Every structure is written in C-alpha cells, then in structure tokens.
Amino acid sequence: MTEADYQFLSSFLRARSGMVLNSDGHYLARSRLPAVCRRFGLVDPAEVVAILRNGSHPEIEAAVVEAMVIQETFFFRDKTLFAQIHETVLPRLVEARASSRRLRIWSAAASTGQEAYSIAMMLAGLAPRLEGWTVDIVATDLSEVALERGRKGLYTHFEVQRGLPIQMLLKHFTQLGDLWQINADLTAMVDFSRINLLDDFSDLGTFDLILCRNVLMYLDDRTKRDVLERAVARLANDGKLILGGVETPLGLTEGIVADAALKGIYGRAGCR
C-alpha cells in the first residue's frame, strides 16, 4: 500500500466512523485488510483502496469499516474500575432507583459484548434486590460482525480466560466443546444494536450509567466533543459516565465533572 493509499484509507475511515488512525495505523491496515481481500477475492490492500476510491461497492466499503474498527475487549477490563462499579456505583444507583424500580445502562462501544456481560454478571449478583425490576443493558457498536458475536454470547476458551474469574465462568457459562456459552438469563438482559456514534442516538433515551470507554481516544478533538456532549445529554441527572483510563473530558465539555471519590467516573456538572 502506498502512502497515498494509506492517506485515502485514513480519510475514508474518518468520514465513515470518526476513527483517526494513530501511529500504529499502518500495522492495523496491513493486519486487517487481508481478511477483506480473502473475502472478496481481491489481490491485495491496494486493490481494496482502489475500490474505495471508486465508491461503487458498498459491501466492500462496509467490510473495510468493520475490519478496521473492531477493538480488543475482554471481561472486567480494568479490575479497579469494575470494583468501583460493583462496590459503589451500582449499589448507589439501585438505592436511588428504588421507587421507579428501573435501571438503564448503556455500553456505547460494546464490540463483542464482554463489557455489557460483565455488568450483567454484577447485576445478577444483586438479584434479590432487583426482583420485580426492569433492568435494561443496551449494547451498541458500529460493527455488526462484533454485535452478532455478542448476541450469540459464545466465547473461546482464550476469551473467557481474559479477566473472567473462574467462579463467574462456572456460574454464568456452559461449556460447549471448545467454546463457552453465556447463560440465557444474562443474554436476556442485554440488547445489542448497531449505532454509529457519529449519528444521532437520542432515540436511545436516558441512562443511569453510560460506559463510553476507549472510544474518544480514536477520534479527533471536534468529534470527541460532539460525541461526548451528546452522550452526556443521554445521562440521567444523577447518573454516571465512565470513560477509558487514558481519556478525559477536560477541554471538551463542561457538562460533566469527575467524581472525587471514584477514579475515571464522572457525573453531570451541578448534580449530586
């Protein structure tokens, strides 16, 4: 792939997904585009880019976006953060929603579902307190391929070994040969749907907890600000927003402030 091809690919991805290729963009393209070549019988990534330039093959265009945007994920990624969610955030939200008996959570970049199911497993541990409640976990992503894997709830041995405590694996999964199937009570809690965060997502409604982790880091500042402000607009007044460990809202929006007691967790400005 020539530098001109790479720059065109970068512009294409930015327009379609908001994704800005960073220093490892060349490696990402070299490692992921060959799968697109094999799928469509193309010679090499240069031919892929030539088709993108032509703009006449929507299926290949969609496949390129799918291949490039799927991000690595695993269960309970960032143990310190999930400990805070388990010990403080969820119990406080459950207490605050005692009258409405409804809890809504959004995993905004759900990929193959591990983040959403990690939250579902935590909520399953609160089952006695949530009897008779309506609990909605909305899991969205740009990649339909990733979402379909999440809907199936079927993971490899390698995937369940990454971050998932053995007691939770045995409690919430059933082994099917070399794969592990998450139990139906948890898949029933999670609704997977395709959403491009560049588009309007106001129809999703309001959430008590939003996880928008490791998304902003791939966007330019203008897009970061736009996505973040629209996500904050979906947050309940006393809700919590969680960003990735290297992400910050500083300089992007004044609509949220850091929770002084909870690292990496934010609430609406002026609300307690």
ABEGO torsion letter per residue (X at the ends): XBAAAAAAAAAAAAAAAGBBBBAAAAAAAAAAAAAAAAAAGBABAAAAAAAAAAGABAAAAAAAAAAAABBBBBBGBGAAAAAAAAAAAAAAAAAAAAAAGBBBBBBABAEAGAAAAAAAAAAAAAAAAABGBBBBBBBBBABAAAAAAAAAGBBBAAAAABGBBAAAAAAABBBBEABBBBBAAAAAABBBBBBBAABBAAAAEBBABBBBBGAAAABBAAAAAAAAAAAAAABBAABBBBBBAABBABGABAABBBBAABBGBBBBBGBX
